[in-house]
């Protein structure tokens, strides 16, 4: 029997690549605010229009799902983390793949890199900044007792049309100095493979880079 998978933020670039890769391998439900932003044919996926900050709409979409993959963002991530976990609990869904951003733990490979990232994205310990909002959301997911989550933190993204080698750094590791920006295509493939075999990286937060 094929797995039932709900994609939140399904109109995002990476989410649409994941959809294309998985549409014949799992039963897909695409949750999206604006269905017209979906590119190309999404058959045989089910499309649900809704608001990711509406717990009732999310709960309804999650009923009967085996796994939720969240491609939400880039703003209000802390709020959405709370609503998503509440809806999952309401619907009895346990497995979550949550996409955040490398740098939200201050894990840049060098102090100079951290300083540059902070200048662009704000301090990771400031909840009002981009990094800080992502960090609060990720921490909320981490602490959700009934959710088995994998938090994926991609390095800087590129549009290279190539599948690259992936290196993985853990929750408490600094990103290795040799790590490079990673293509959206590679991130989508990594997520797709994790959805197909979601026994990997359970209850974990990982940074992924080209390496």
N, CA, C and O of each residue as an XYZ file, in Angstrom:
844
protein
N       0.845     -1.195      0.000
C       0.000      0.000      0.000
C       0.878      1.242      0.000
O       1.848      1.319      0.754
N       0.542      2.218     -0.846
C       1.365      3.425     -0.937
C       1.125      4.339      0.271
O       0.028      4.400      0.827
N       2.174      5.032      0.645
C       2.141      5.961      1.775
C       1.316      7.202      1.411
O       1.349      7.668      0.272
N       0.584      7.723      2.384
C      -0.164      8.972      2.211
C       0.669     10.126      2.745
O       1.032     10.140      3.921
N       0.971     11.090      1.892
C       1.879     12.182      2.234
C       1.208     13.519      1.950
O       0.678     13.744      0.862
N       1.238     14.402      2.945
C       0.722     15.768      2.801
C       1.897     16.731      2.684
O       2.796     16.729      3.524
N       1.884     17.555      1.635
C       2.912     18.584      1.462
C       2.303     19.942      1.781
O       1.339     20.362      1.141
N       2.864     20.625      2.768
C       2.438     21.975      3.132
C       3.335     22.985      2.416
O       4.551     22.810      2.353
N       2.724     24.042      1.879
C       3.507     24.994      1.094
C       3.899     24.390     -0.247
O       5.031     24.540     -0.704
N       2.945     23.706     -0.866
C       3.252     22.876     -2.029
C       3.608     23.663     -3.277
O       4.065     23.074     -4.257
N       3.414     24.988     -3.274
C       3.767     25.779     -4.462
C       5.226     26.226     -4.458
O       5.681     26.823     -5.433
N       5.969     25.953     -3.387
C       7.384     26.313     -3.336
C       8.192     25.529     -4.355
O       7.801     24.437     -4.767
N       9.337     26.103     -4.762
C      10.157     25.472     -5.798
C      10.567     24.055     -5.419
O      10.390     23.123     -6.204
N      11.113     23.889     -4.219
C      11.577     22.573     -3.811
C      10.404     21.619     -3.654
O      10.498     20.457     -4.050
N       9.302     22.091     -3.084
C       8.136     21.227     -2.898
C       7.607     20.725     -4.235
O       7.179     19.575     -4.334
N       7.630     21.566     -5.259
C       7.138     21.129     -6.563
C       8.072     20.100     -7.191
O       7.619     19.207     -7.907
N       9.371     20.219     -6.928
C      10.307     19.190     -7.390
C      10.060     17.872     -6.666
O      10.113     16.805     -7.277
N       9.790     17.947     -5.361
C       9.466     16.744     -4.597
C       8.187     16.106     -5.150
O       8.117     14.887     -5.311
N       7.186     16.927     -5.438
C       5.939     16.422     -6.012
C       6.196     15.671     -7.308
O       5.681     14.571     -7.506
N       6.985     16.259     -8.185
C       7.277     15.614     -9.463
C       7.994     14.278     -9.270
O       7.763     13.329    -10.019
N       8.861     14.211     -8.263
C       9.629     12.989     -8.036
C       8.790     11.883     -7.396
O       9.044     10.698     -7.612
N       7.784     12.281     -6.602
C       7.048     11.286     -5.811
C       5.641     10.992     -6.302
O       4.984     10.106     -5.756
N       5.155     11.699     -7.307
C       3.725     11.624     -7.618
C       3.258     10.235     -8.046
O       2.063      9.949     -7.964
N       4.151      9.372     -8.498
C       3.766      8.009     -8.848
C       4.195      6.986     -7.804
O       4.005      5.784     -7.987
N       4.784      7.478     -6.691
C       5.339      6.566     -5.691
C       4.601      6.615     -4.359
O       4.668      5.666     -3.578
N       3.894      7.720     -4.095
C       3.099      7.866     -2.877
C       1.787      8.543     -3.246
O       1.649      9.097     -4.336
N       0.823      8.494     -2.330
C      -0.425      9.239     -2.505
C      -0.223     10.648     -1.967
O      -0.082     10.834     -0.758
N      -0.208     11.632     -2.841
C       0.127     13.000     -2.466
C      -1.113     13.868     -2.292
O      -2.045     13.820     -3.094
N      -1.100     14.662     -1.222
C      -2.052     15.753     -1.042
C      -1.249     17.035     -0.950
O      -0.341     17.148     -0.126
N      -1.581     18.005     -1.796
C      -0.847     19.266     -1.857
C      -1.681     20.352     -1.197
O      -2.767     20.685     -1.672
N      -1.167     20.907     -0.092
C      -1.859     21.960      0.647
C      -1.211     23.283      0.262
O      -0.013     23.482      0.460
N      -2.018     24.184     -0.291
C      -1.441     25.393     -0.871
C      -2.432     26.545     -0.757
O      -3.641     26.360     -0.895
N      -1.906     27.723     -0.505
C      -2.778     28.904     -0.417
C      -3.298     29.308     -1.799
O      -4.463     29.678     -1.945
N      -2.428     29.234     -2.809
C      -2.783     29.691     -4.159
C      -2.519     28.573     -5.163
O      -1.397     28.464     -5.657
N      -3.509     27.737     -5.484
C      -3.286     26.614     -6.394
C      -2.773     27.035     -7.767
O      -2.108     26.253     -8.446
N      -3.079     28.271     -8.181
C      -2.632     28.718     -9.496
C      -1.113     28.836     -9.592
O      -0.566     28.950    -10.689
N      -0.429     28.809     -8.443
C       1.030     28.876     -8.458
C       1.677     27.508     -8.708
O       2.887     27.414     -8.913
N       0.859     26.452     -8.688
C       1.387     25.133     -8.993
C       1.691     25.054    -10.478
O       0.854     25.408    -11.308
N       2.889     24.589    -10.817
C       3.344     24.562    -12.200
C       3.185     23.160    -12.768
O       3.593     22.180    -12.146
N       2.587     23.069    -13.959
C       2.482     21.785    -14.639
C       1.389     20.907    -14.048
O       0.700     21.291    -13.103
N       1.249     19.728    -14.624
C       0.243     18.783    -14.167
C       0.641     18.174    -12.835
O       1.774     17.723    -12.665
N      -0.294     18.161    -11.887
C      -0.029     17.541    -10.586
C      -0.847     16.259    -10.409
O      -0.958     15.739     -9.299
N      -1.410     15.762    -11.489
C      -2.113     14.473    -11.409
C      -1.115     13.382    -11.017
O       0.017     13.402    -11.498
N      -1.494     12.439    -10.166
C      -2.812     12.243     -9.567
C      -2.929     12.825     -8.163
O      -3.723     12.325     -7.367
N      -2.171     13.855     -7.837
C      -2.201     14.434     -6.494
C      -3.555     15.093     -6.208
O      -4.232     15.580     -7.114
N      -3.929     15.093     -4.921
C      -5.100     15.835     -4.453
C      -4.640     17.232     -4.039
O      -3.659     17.368     -3.309
N      -5.335     18.258     -4.493
C      -4.967     19.636     -4.182
C      -5.990     20.217     -3.201
O      -7.195     20.182     -3.449
N      -5.487     20.748     -2.088
C      -6.331     21.361     -1.065
C      -5.888     22.806     -0.894
O      -4.727     23.074     -0.585
N      -6.808     23.727     -1.094
C      -6.512     25.143     -0.876
C      -6.806     25.487      0.571
O      -7.883     25.181      1.084
N      -5.831     26.133      1.240
C      -6.044     26.473      2.632
C      -4.970     27.371      3.187
O      -4.030     27.750      2.487
N      -5.116     27.707      4.447
C      -4.235     28.621      5.164
C      -3.478     27.821      6.224
O      -4.087     27.190      7.088
N      -2.153     27.852      6.151
C      -1.329     27.067      7.080
C      -1.370     27.608      8.500
O      -0.785     26.999      9.396
N      -2.034     28.719      8.735
C      -2.220     29.229     10.086
C      -3.628     28.933     10.616
O      -4.003     29.391     11.695
N      -4.400     28.161      9.843
C      -5.754     27.791     10.254
C      -5.732     26.333     10.710
O      -5.639     25.425      9.884
N      -5.817     26.112     12.001
C      -5.648     24.764     12.538
C      -6.756     23.821     12.077
O      -6.509     22.627     11.902
N      -7.960     24.326     11.878
C      -9.051     23.462     11.442
C      -8.842     22.993     10.006
O      -9.081     21.828      9.689
N      -8.396     23.899      9.140
C      -8.135     23.520      7.749
C      -6.981     22.521      7.668
O      -7.035     21.559      6.902
N      -5.943     22.758      8.460
C      -4.822     21.827      8.471
C      -5.231     20.466      9.021
O      -4.858     19.431      8.468
N      -5.983     20.469     10.087
C      -6.422     19.198     10.685
C      -7.201     18.374      9.678
O      -6.985     17.168      9.559
N      -8.107     19.017      8.951
C      -8.909     18.305      7.957
C      -8.025     17.701      6.869
O      -8.254     16.574      6.430
N      -7.006     18.464      6.433
C      -6.111     17.979      5.380
C      -5.219     16.843      5.877
O      -4.801     15.997      5.086
N      -4.926     16.813      7.169
C      -4.004     15.821      7.722
C      -4.659     14.485      8.049
O      -3.960     13.486      8.222
N      -5.966     14.449      8.137
C      -6.629     13.195      8.502
C      -6.346     12.120      7.461
O      -6.550     12.327      6.264
N      -5.872     10.964      7.935
C      -5.559      9.856      7.049
C      -4.164      9.883      6.459
O      -3.797      8.983      5.703
N      -3.370     10.907      6.792
C      -2.005     10.998      6.268
C      -1.038     10.179      7.128
O      -1.238     10.014      8.331
N       0.005      9.675      6.486
C       1.061      8.958      7.203
C       2.228      9.855      7.555
O       2.941      9.606      8.528
N       2.423     10.897      6.769
C       3.590     11.781      6.939
C       3.235     13.164      6.434
O       2.522     13.309      5.441
N       3.738     14.185      7.127
C       3.595     15.578      6.694
C       4.973     16.123      6.370
O       5.895     16.020      7.179
N       5.114     16.705      5.183
C       6.345     17.401      4.785
C       6.015     18.882      4.670
O       5.181     19.276      3.856
N       6.665     19.693      5.480
C       6.401     21.127      5.508
C       7.468     21.894      4.753
O       8.651     21.857      5.091
N       7.018     22.591      3.720
C       7.874     23.485      2.938
C       7.437     24.937      3.163
O       7.593     25.786      2.285
N       6.884     25.206      4.360
C       6.334     26.522      4.660
C       7.429     27.555      4.874
O       8.586     27.220      5.131
N       7.041     28.809      4.763
C       7.971     29.897      5.012
C       7.906     30.914      3.886
O       7.091     30.785      2.973
N       8.771     31.933      3.952
C       9.867     32.054      4.910
C       9.513     32.810      6.194
O      10.343     32.899      7.099
N       8.302     33.352      6.286
C       7.946     34.177      7.444
C       6.993     33.431      8.380
O       6.349     32.459      7.988
N       6.920     33.908      9.623
C       5.972     33.420     10.631
C       6.149     31.930     10.909
O       5.183     31.201     11.132
N       7.405     31.501     10.890
C       7.692     30.078     11.080
C       7.362     29.613     12.494
O       6.901     28.486     12.676
N       7.588     30.455     13.492
C       7.263     30.065     14.857
C       5.764     29.826     15.010
O       5.343     28.842     15.617
N       4.960     30.738     14.452
C       3.509     30.576     14.516
C       3.077     29.301     13.808
O       2.265     28.534     14.325
N       3.632     29.083     12.616
C       3.215     27.923     11.832
C       3.634     26.616     12.482
O       2.923     25.616     12.377
N       4.785     26.611     13.155
C       5.209     25.393     13.858
C       4.177     24.995     14.914
O       3.860     23.814     15.061
N       3.661     25.966     15.636
C       2.665     25.676     16.668
C       1.376     25.141     16.065
O       0.792     24.186     16.576
N       0.933     25.764     14.968
C      -0.322     25.344     14.352
C      -0.177     23.971     13.710
O      -1.069     23.131     13.826
N       0.947     23.740     13.030
C       1.161     22.444     12.374
C       1.188     21.313     13.395
O       0.548     20.282     13.189
N       1.919     21.491     14.494
C       1.985     20.417     15.492
C       0.634     20.201     16.166
O       0.269     19.066     16.472
N      -0.111     21.282     16.400
C      -1.442     21.123     16.986
C      -2.350     20.339     16.044
O      -3.075     19.444     16.478
N      -2.310     20.679     14.747
C      -3.141     19.978     13.768
C      -2.732     18.511     13.648
O      -3.589     17.638     13.515
N      -1.430     18.235     13.696
C      -0.975     16.848     13.639
C      -1.501     16.059     14.830
O      -1.957     14.926     14.677
N      -1.437     16.653     16.008
C      -1.978     15.983     17.191
C      -3.479     15.756     17.061
O      -3.989     14.698     17.430
N      -4.186     16.760     16.533
C      -5.636     16.616     16.336
C      -5.954     15.467     15.388
O      -6.913     14.724     15.599
N      -5.133     15.325     14.332
C      -5.394     14.335     13.289
C      -4.745     12.987     13.578
O      -4.991     12.021     12.856
N      -3.917     12.904     14.625
C      -3.261     11.659     14.962
C      -2.119     11.289     14.040
O      -1.824     10.107     13.863
N      -1.463     12.293     13.443
C      -0.311     12.058     12.562
C       0.958     12.320     13.363
O       1.046     13.320     14.076
N       1.939     11.431     13.252
C       3.140     11.515     14.087
C       4.389     11.963     13.343
O       5.260     12.589     13.948
N       4.509     11.663     12.044
C       5.788     11.844     11.337
C       5.790     13.152     10.568
O       4.882     13.430      9.785
N       6.832     13.958     10.805
C       6.951     15.289     10.208
C       8.348     15.496      9.649
O       9.344     15.185     10.304
N       8.414     16.023      8.436
C       9.667     16.543      7.879
C       9.493     18.048      7.761
O       8.611     18.526      7.047
N      10.336     18.786      8.462
C      10.200     20.246      8.587
C      11.460     20.890      8.012
O      12.569     20.586      8.450
N      11.293     21.768      7.043
C      12.441     22.415      6.410
C      12.674     23.783      7.040
O      11.776     24.624      7.076
N      13.882     23.991      7.532
C      14.293     25.268      8.104
C      15.486     25.788      7.290
O      15.511     25.633      6.069
N      16.465     26.395      7.948
C      17.598     27.017      7.258
C      18.876     26.755      8.035
O      18.883     26.829      9.264
N      19.953     26.452      7.331
C      21.253     26.342      7.999
C      21.633     27.688      8.601
O      21.486     28.728      7.958
N      22.120     27.663      9.828
C      22.533     28.885     10.514
C      21.669     29.259     11.692
O      22.008     30.174     12.443
N      20.538     28.556     11.873
C      19.613     28.969     12.942
C      20.104     28.582     14.328
O      19.525     29.009     15.328
N      21.160     27.783     14.405
C      21.761     27.452     15.697
C      23.113     28.138     15.870
O      23.852     27.829     16.804
N      23.437     29.065     14.974
C      24.762     29.677     15.023
C      25.854     28.709     14.637
O      26.986     28.821     15.108
N      25.519     27.750     13.774
C      26.431     26.645     13.466
C      27.269     26.878     12.216
O      27.827     25.930     11.664
N      27.366     28.129     11.759
C      28.243     28.423     10.614
C      29.644     27.903     10.893
O      30.083     27.843     12.042
N      30.339     27.527      9.824
C      31.621     26.828      9.975
C      32.709     27.697     10.588
O      33.635     27.178     11.212
N      32.610     29.025     10.417
C      33.612     29.932     10.988
C      32.916     31.089     11.681
O      31.751     31.377     11.408
N      33.626     31.744     12.571
C      33.065     32.927     13.232
C      32.800     34.032     12.218
O      31.838     34.789     12.350
N      33.662     34.122     11.199
C      33.473     35.137     10.157
C      32.189     34.843      9.370
O      31.427     35.750      9.036
N      31.971     33.561      9.084
C      30.753     33.185      8.384
C      29.506     33.479      9.199
O      28.492     33.918      8.657
N      29.581     33.241     10.490
C      28.456     33.542     11.365
C      28.183     35.034     11.392
O      27.027     35.455     11.378
N      29.237     35.837     11.431
C      29.063     37.288     11.446
C      28.382     37.771     10.162
O      27.505     38.634     10.207
N      28.793     37.207      9.009
C      28.180     37.596      7.733
C      26.712     37.181      7.689
O      25.853     37.952      7.261
N      26.433     35.960      8.135
C      25.057     35.470      8.127
C      24.173     36.306      9.051
O      23.029     36.621      8.722
N      24.722     36.656     10.208
C      23.963     37.473     11.163
C      23.641     38.836     10.579
O      22.557     39.375     10.805
N      24.573     39.388      9.836
C      24.355     40.703      9.211
C      23.206     40.646      8.209
O      22.449     41.606      8.064
N      23.085     39.519      7.522
C      22.052     39.380      6.499
C      20.719     38.942      7.098
O      19.673     39.503      6.770
N      20.756     37.934      7.982
C      19.530     37.275      8.438
C      19.160     37.587      9.878
O      18.107     37.155     10.348
N      20.004     38.328     10.588
C      19.737     38.639     11.979
C      20.284     37.580     12.913
O      20.668     36.491     12.484
N      20.315     37.910     14.188
C      20.865     36.995     15.191
C      19.922     35.814     15.408
O      18.705     35.983     15.476
N      20.498     34.620     15.515
C      19.668     33.422     15.679
C      18.960     33.380     17.032
O      17.998     32.631     17.201
N      19.424     34.175     17.997
C      18.768     34.214     19.304
C      17.847     35.424     19.460
O      17.422     35.740     20.571
N      17.537     36.103     18.347
C      16.601     37.223     18.340
C      15.322     36.764     17.638
O      15.313     36.680     16.410
N      14.241     36.464     18.366
C      13.027     35.918     17.750
C      12.401     36.823     16.697
O      11.591     36.359     15.894
N      12.760     38.109     16.683
C      12.180     39.020     15.691
C      12.920     38.986     14.362
O      12.457     39.577     13.387
N      14.067     38.302     14.304
C      14.847     38.229     13.063
C      14.427     37.012     12.240
O      13.706     36.142     12.730
N      14.878     36.957     10.997
C      14.602     35.794     10.145
C      15.160     34.523     10.767
O      14.439     33.538     10.926
N      16.458     34.542     11.122
C      17.066     33.375     11.757
C      16.362     33.043     13.071
O      16.090     31.877     13.360
N      16.071     34.074     13.864
C      15.474     33.845     15.177
C      14.087     33.232     15.088
O      13.748     32.348     15.875
N      13.281     33.693     14.137
C      11.947     33.144     13.940
C      12.043     31.671     13.520
O      11.294     30.828     14.014
N      12.974     31.375     12.604
C      13.187     29.981     12.192
C      13.632     29.135     13.391
O      13.193     27.996     13.555
N      14.504     29.702     14.221
C      15.009     28.964     15.383
C      13.885     28.649     16.366
O      13.791     27.527     16.863
N      13.040     29.628     16.646
C      11.927     29.384     17.575
C      11.018     28.289     17.027
O      10.581     27.409     17.767
N      10.735     28.348     15.720
C       9.899     27.319     15.107
C      10.528     25.941     15.211
O       9.856     24.970     15.557
N      11.828     25.854     14.909
C      12.526     24.570     14.988
C      12.554     24.042     16.423
O      12.369     22.847     16.652
N      12.787     24.935     17.386
C      12.792     24.516     18.791
C      11.417     23.990     19.202
O      11.313     23.022     19.955
N      10.369     24.635     18.702
C       9.021     24.189     19.034
C       8.775     22.786     18.480
O       8.197     21.937     19.158
N       9.220     22.547     17.237
C       9.091     21.218     16.639
C       9.880     20.201     17.461
O       9.387     19.112     17.755
N      11.120     20.567     17.833
C      11.966     19.677     18.641
C      11.280     19.238     19.925
O      11.407     18.090     20.351
N      10.550     20.168     20.537
C       9.986     19.930     21.861
C       8.570     19.347     21.826
O       7.976     19.090     22.873
N       8.035     19.140     20.624
C       6.687     18.586     20.509
C       6.739     17.086     20.822
O       7.200     16.294     20.000
N       6.276     16.711     21.980
C       6.508     15.369     22.515
C       5.905     14.270     21.649
O       6.465     13.176     21.573
N       4.781     14.533     20.996
C       4.087     13.475     20.254
C       4.449     13.451     18.772
O       3.871     12.680     18.004
N       5.402     14.290     18.366
C       5.776     14.382     16.954
C       7.172     13.794     16.751
O       8.106     14.138     17.474
N       7.305     12.922     15.781
C       8.590     12.359     15.376
C       9.060     13.168     14.154
O       8.632     12.915     13.028
N       9.930     14.126     14.395
C      10.281     15.090     13.351
C      11.723     14.932     12.875
O      12.618     14.556     13.632
N      11.909     15.230     11.601
C      13.232     15.465     11.042
C      13.254     16.909     10.578
O      12.487     17.293      9.695
N      14.130     17.710     11.170
C      14.308     19.093     10.737
C      15.490     19.116      9.772
O      16.601     18.726     10.133
N      15.249     19.572      8.551
C      16.292     19.647      7.532
C      16.670     21.106      7.332
O      15.816     21.953      7.072
N      17.971     21.389      7.458
C      18.467     22.760      7.349
C      19.423     22.848      6.152
O      20.626     22.646      6.316
N      18.909     23.146      4.955
C      19.797     23.242      3.801
C      20.746     24.438      3.909
O      20.401     25.489      4.449
N      21.939     24.241      3.381
C      22.901     25.332      3.219
C      22.336     26.303      2.173
O      21.228     26.103      1.676
N      23.100     27.353      1.840
C      22.684     28.295      0.802
C      22.284     27.534     -0.456
O      22.937     26.561     -0.833
N      21.204     27.980     -1.107
C      20.619     27.246     -2.222
C      21.048     27.817     -3.569
O      21.246     29.024     -3.715
N      21.187     26.928     -4.552
C      21.470     27.337     -5.920
C      20.410     26.725     -6.840
O      19.647     25.850     -6.430
N      20.376     27.198     -8.086
C      19.462     26.655     -9.077
C      20.161     25.705    -10.043
O      19.639     25.432    -11.124
N      21.319     25.206     -9.673
C      22.050     24.287    -10.545
C      21.182     23.064    -10.853
O      20.573     22.483     -9.955
N      21.133     22.678    -12.135
C      20.312     21.559    -12.563
C      21.125     20.272    -12.492
O      21.390     19.635    -13.512
N      21.515     19.898    -11.280
C      22.391     18.753    -11.092
C      22.131     18.154     -9.712
O      21.820     18.868     -8.759
N      22.266     16.821     -9.622
C      22.216     16.145     -8.328
C      23.632     16.047     -7.778
O      24.516     15.469     -8.412
N      23.838     16.609     -6.610
C      25.174     16.711     -6.031
C      25.336     15.709     -4.892
O      24.357     15.176     -4.370
N      26.586     15.467     -4.518
C      26.856     14.695     -3.312
C      26.433     15.516     -2.094
O      26.640     16.728     -2.051
N      25.843     14.851     -1.115
C      25.322     15.535      0.071
C      26.154     15.160      1.289
O      26.455     13.987      1.511
N      26.524     16.171      2.079
C      27.121     15.917      3.388
C      26.143     16.392      4.449
O      25.462     17.405      4.287
N      26.089     15.636      5.538
C      25.127     15.897      6.606
C      25.880     16.251      7.877
O      26.787     15.528      8.289
N      25.502     17.370      8.502
C      26.047     17.759      9.801
C      24.916     17.753     10.819
O      23.788     18.140     10.513
N      25.229     17.311     12.034
C      24.208     17.086     13.045
C      23.757     18.342     13.766
O      24.250     19.443     13.522
N      22.812     18.139     14.654
C      22.183     19.230     15.412
C      23.197     20.044     16.204
O      23.074     21.265     16.300
N      24.193     19.380     16.770
C      25.153     20.070     17.628
C      26.507     20.301     16.970
O      27.476     20.661     17.638
N      26.570     20.092     15.650
C      27.829     20.266     14.924
C      27.865     21.609     14.216
O      26.838     22.121     13.771
N      29.067     22.174     14.119
C      29.244     23.289     13.194
C      29.300     22.718     11.781
O      29.787     21.607     11.570
N      28.806     23.473     10.833
C      28.851     23.024      9.448
C      30.304     22.947      9.016
O      31.062     23.900      9.193
N      30.689     21.825      8.456
C      32.106     21.600      8.124
C      32.606     22.643      7.128
O      31.853     23.054      6.246
N      33.856     23.078      7.250
C      34.397     24.128      6.379
C      34.350     23.786      4.901
O      34.295     24.686      4.063
N      34.372     22.492      4.560
C      34.357     22.090      3.158
C      32.962     22.108      2.533
O      32.824     21.940      1.322
N      31.929     22.313      3.353
C      30.554     22.282      2.850
C      30.306     23.451      1.907
O      30.789     24.561      2.129
N      29.546     23.182      0.853
C      29.277     24.176     -0.184
C      27.767     24.399     -0.339
O      26.972     23.559      0.082
N      27.364     25.536     -0.946
C      25.940     25.713     -1.271
C      25.406     24.523     -2.052
O      26.153     23.857     -2.770
N      24.128     24.260     -1.912
C      23.511     23.042     -2.442
C      22.360     23.403     -3.375
O      21.641     24.373     -3.136
N      22.191     22.627     -4.428
C      21.137     22.930     -5.397
C      19.765     22.542     -4.850
O      19.624     21.583     -4.091
N      18.764     23.312     -5.258
C      17.392     22.980     -4.885
C      17.021     21.581     -5.373
O      16.305     20.847     -4.692
N      17.510     21.222     -6.544
C      17.241     19.883     -7.084
C      17.780     18.803     -6.147
O      17.123     17.785     -5.932
N      18.972     19.023     -5.589
C      19.554     18.045     -4.666
C      18.767     17.980     -3.370
O      18.520     16.893     -2.846
N      18.372     19.134     -2.849
C      17.570     19.159     -1.619
C      16.256     18.416     -1.837
O      15.836     17.633     -0.985
N      15.605     18.659     -2.981
C      14.339     17.988     -3.273
C      14.524     16.475     -3.349
O      13.686     15.720     -2.857
N      15.608     16.038     -3.959
C      15.861     14.591     -4.060
C      16.117     13.990     -2.678
O      15.636     12.900     -2.372
N      16.879     14.707     -1.844
C      17.147     14.242     -0.483
C      15.837     14.089      0.292
O      15.626     13.084      0.971
N      14.966     15.082      0.189
C      13.685     15.027      0.891
C      12.830     13.889      0.349
O      12.193     13.170      1.118
N      12.814     13.725     -0.964
C      12.022     12.657     -1.573
C      12.467     11.289     -1.076
O      11.638     10.438     -0.753
N      13.775     11.083     -1.018
C      14.286      9.800     -0.545
C      13.964      9.580      0.933
O      13.705      8.453      1.355
N      13.981     10.653      1.712
C      13.633     10.536      3.124
C      12.150     10.216      3.296
O      11.785      9.437      4.176
N      11.300     10.803      2.472
C       9.874     10.486      2.534
C       9.645      9.014      2.224
O       8.834      8.357      2.878
N      10.348      8.500      1.241
C      10.190      7.096      0.866
C      10.702      6.153      1.947
O      10.146      5.074      2.149
N      11.764      6.559      2.644
C      12.306      5.766      3.763
C      12.459      6.678      4.965
O      13.551      7.170      5.251
N      11.364      6.899      5.663
C      11.376      7.887      6.744
C      11.853      7.295      8.066
O      11.635      7.887      9.123
N      12.503      6.128      8.017
C      13.138      5.598      9.221
C      14.464      6.312      9.512
O      15.042      6.120     10.581
N      14.943      7.119      8.590
C      16.209      7.826      8.763
C      15.995      9.155      9.498
O      14.946      9.787      9.372
N      17.001      9.559     10.257
C      17.054     10.894     10.887
C      15.808     11.204     11.718
O      15.341     12.343     11.742
N      15.280     10.203     12.390
C      14.098     10.437     13.214
C      14.474     11.228     14.461
O      15.532     11.017     15.054
N      13.580     12.150     14.849
C      13.812     13.010     16.023
C      15.201     13.652     15.963
O      15.968     13.598     16.925
N      15.507     14.259     14.813
C      16.843     14.807     14.589
C      16.725     16.099     13.805
O      15.709     16.363     13.162
N      17.779     16.900     13.867
C      17.893     18.129     13.090
C      19.230     18.069     12.358
O      20.279     17.930     12.988
N      19.196     18.172     11.026
C      20.394     17.989     10.228
C      20.587     19.136      9.252
O      19.630     19.632      8.657
N      21.830     19.547      9.096
C      22.195     20.493      8.035
C      22.671     19.693      6.843
O      23.422     18.732      7.004
N      22.243     20.077      5.635
C      22.710     19.390      4.443
C      23.372     20.406      3.507
O      22.886     21.521      3.319
N      24.487     19.984      2.933
C      25.284     20.827      2.046
C      25.803     19.978      0.897
O      25.731     18.750      0.931
N      26.331     20.656     -0.127
C      27.067     19.939     -1.153
C      28.454     19.639     -0.603
O      29.088     20.491      0.020
N      28.913     18.417     -0.841
C      30.229     18.085     -0.331
C      30.882     16.965     -1.106
O      32.005     16.569     -0.792
